Amino acid sequence: MRIALAFLTVLALSPAAHSAPIDALTKAETKTYEAWGKLGLTERLVTFVTAPSTGYGIYQEKQSSIFKPGEKVITYVEPIGFGWKELPHDMYELNFVSDLKIKAANGEVMLDQKAFSTNVLQSHNANMEFSMDFTLTLTGAPAGKYTLTYTIHDMSSGQTSTFDQEFTIAAN
């Protein structure tokens, strides 16, 4: 009989015991979203990679900023501080439009392309983990040093962030 009462007591406490950690997690997430809203759009990580990433945090970092002629220049980016557009049916949308400028070492603008890349994600969650790749094929570009300037426009929040990456195209 005592074993049965103990079992019934455990069953009775189980939902409350289970909800306490979930409530604590929900409170922590709420504080995280509040802090996120104060960040402003920026990048947690920007790096050259050897191949397109296969998801958030799933990439192979390139160990150098020197590229062979014709080699793809791939940049992996983890933006943070972005906003979400609320959609019908409890959906959220992330929407980024990115511009690209390439300058030679002497300051000459080699390319200035608006809306170079568009990245959109729709989800049932206001995702904080998001990444994007920017892939360039610079066939025929002469050997030398260059600067990439990416400008990310967060279409959901109206914020903008710009970052530079220096790289070199090696001589043949």
C-alpha positions in Angstrom: 0.0 0.0 0.0 2.9 2.4 0.8 4.5 1.6 -2.5 1.2 2.4 -4.3 0.8 5.7 -2.4 4.4 6.7 -3.2 3.8 5.9 -6.8 0.6 7.9 -6.9 2.4 10.9 -5.2 5.2 10.7 -7.8 2.6 10.7 -10.6 0.8 13.7 -9.0 4.0 15.7 -8.7 5.4 14.7 -12.1 3.6 17.4 -14.2 4.7 20.2 -11.8 8.2 18.8 -11.6 8.3 18.7 -15.4 7.0 22.2 -15.9 9.4 24.0 -13.6 12.5 23.5 -15.9 10.4 24.4 -18.9 9.1 27.6 -17.2 12.7 28.5 -16.2 13.8 27.9 -19.8 11.0 30.1 -21.2 11.9 32.9 -18.8 15.6 32.7 -19.9 14.5 32.7 -23.6 12.4 35.8 -23.0 15.4 37.6 -21.5 17.5 36.4 -24.5 15.0 37.9 -27.0 15.0 41.1 -25.0 18.8 41.3 -25.2 18.7 40.4 -28.9 16.3 43.3 -29.6 18.9 45.7 -28.1 21.8 44.4 -30.3 21.1 46.0 -33.6 22.0 44.0 -36.8 25.6 42.8 -36.8 27.6 39.6 -37.5 28.6 37.1 -34.9 30.9 35.4 -37.4 32.3 36.1 -40.8 34.8 33.8 -42.4 36.0 32.4 -45.7 35.0 28.7 -46.2 36.2 26.0 -48.5 32.7 25.0 -49.7 29.2 26.1 -49.1 27.9 25.5 -45.6 25.3 22.9 -45.0 23.5 24.7 -42.2 24.1 27.0 -39.2 27.5 26.3 -37.8 28.2 23.6 -40.3 31.1 24.8 -42.4 34.8 24.2 -43.1 36.8 27.3 -42.5 39.4 28.2 -45.1 42.8 28.6 -43.4 43.9 31.5 -45.7 42.5 34.5 -47.5 44.5 33.7 -50.6 42.7 32.2 -53.5 43.9 30.6 -56.7 42.8 32.2 -60.0 39.3 30.9 -60.7 38.8 29.5 -57.2 35.4 30.3 -55.7 35.5 32.9 -52.9 32.9 31.8 -50.4 32.0 33.8 -47.3 30.1 32.2 -44.4 28.1 34.7 -42.2 26.1 34.4 -39.0 24.1 37.6 -38.6 22.6 38.5 -35.2 20.3 41.2 -33.9 18.0 40.9 -36.9 14.2 41.1 -36.7 11.3 38.9 -37.7 8.2 39.7 -39.7 5.1 38.1 -38.2 3.1 36.2 -40.8 -0.3 34.5 -40.7 -0.7 31.1 -39.1 1.9 31.7 -36.4 4.8 32.0 -38.8 7.9 34.3 -38.8 10.0 35.5 -41.7 13.7 36.4 -41.9 14.4 38.4 -45.0 17.9 39.7 -46.0 18.9 41.5 -49.2 22.7 41.9 -49.5 24.8 44.3 -51.6 28.4 43.6 -52.7 31.2 45.9 -53.6 34.7 44.7 -54.7 37.6 47.2 -54.5 41.2 46.7 -55.8 44.1 47.6 -53.5 44.4 51.0 -55.2 40.7 51.8 -54.2 39.3 51.3 -57.7 35.7 49.8 -57.5 35.7 46.7 -59.6 32.1 45.8 -58.9 29.2 47.5 -57.1 26.1 45.2 -57.2 22.9 46.0 -55.3 20.8 43.0 -54.2 23.6 40.6 -55.0 22.0 38.0 -52.7 18.6 37.4 -51.1 18.0 35.1 -48.2 14.6 34.3 -46.9 13.5 31.9 -44.2 9.9 31.3 -43.0 9.5 29.3 -39.8 7.1 28.7 -36.9 9.8 30.0 -34.6 11.5 33.4 -34.3 14.8 31.7 -35.2 18.0 33.2 -33.8 20.3 30.7 -35.5 20.7 31.7 -39.1 23.6 31.7 -41.5 24.1 32.5 -45.1 26.9 32.0 -47.7 28.0 34.5 -50.3 29.7 32.8 -53.3 31.8 34.6 -55.9 33.4 33.3 -59.0 36.0 35.8 -60.1 37.2 34.2 -63.3 39.6 36.5 -65.1 40.2 38.8 -62.2 43.9 39.8 -62.1 46.2 38.7 -59.3 46.3 41.2 -56.5 44.7 42.3 -53.2 41.0 43.1 -53.0 38.4 44.1 -50.4 34.9 42.7 -50.4 32.3 45.0 -48.8 29.0 43.3 -48.0 26.0 45.4 -46.9 23.2 43.3 -45.4 19.7 44.8 -45.3 17.3 43.2 -42.8 14.0 43.7 -44.6 12.1 42.6 -41.5 13.5 45.3 -39.2 14.8 47.9 -41.6 18.3 47.6 -40.1 21.5 47.5 -42.2 25.0 46.2 -41.4 28.2 46.4 -43.4 31.4 44.4 -43.1 34.7 44.1 -45.1 36.8 41.1 -46.0 40.3 41.4 -47.5 41.5 38.7 -49.8 44.2 38.0 -52.4 44.1 36.4 -55.8 47.4 34.6 -56.2 49.5 34.9 -59.4 49.4 31.8 -61.6 
